[in-house]
Amino acid sequence: MRVRVEGDSMRPALVPGDWLLVRRGAAVHPGDLVVARLPGDPDQLIVKRAQWHGEGGWWLESDNQRAGGRRDSWDFGPVEEIVGRVVLRYWPLVRRG
């Protein structure tokens, strides 16, 4: 599946406007970038870094904890349902700056 990044919570790894290729159902390991459904709003997808798997699911964190509007496991706890693992940032081909 394809996912477009919005917001600054994953800077510097990902920036708004990046497009990602996500493999649904792929195995997840600590440190992977993943897509999950936002707890409490399952229609919204989030891109986060998987930190560890424990009781209750995966602990997901933002790379940029100071980003405005950032939401991750510090706010909603572990996440059971991971949609998929990010396998590639394919756009833009080259970042400027």
HELIX and SHEET records of a PDB file:
HELIX    1   1 SER A   73  PHE A   76  1                                   4    
SHEET    1   A 6 ARG A   2  ARG A   4  0                                        
SHEET    2   A 6 TRP A  19  ARG A  24 -1                                        
SHEET    3   A 6 ILE A  82  TRP A  91 -1                                        
SHEET    4   A 6 LEU A  33  LEU A  38 -1                                        
SHEET    5   A 6 ASP A  41  GLY A  54 -1                                        
SHEET    6   A 6 GLY A  57  GLU A  61 -1                                        
END                                                                             
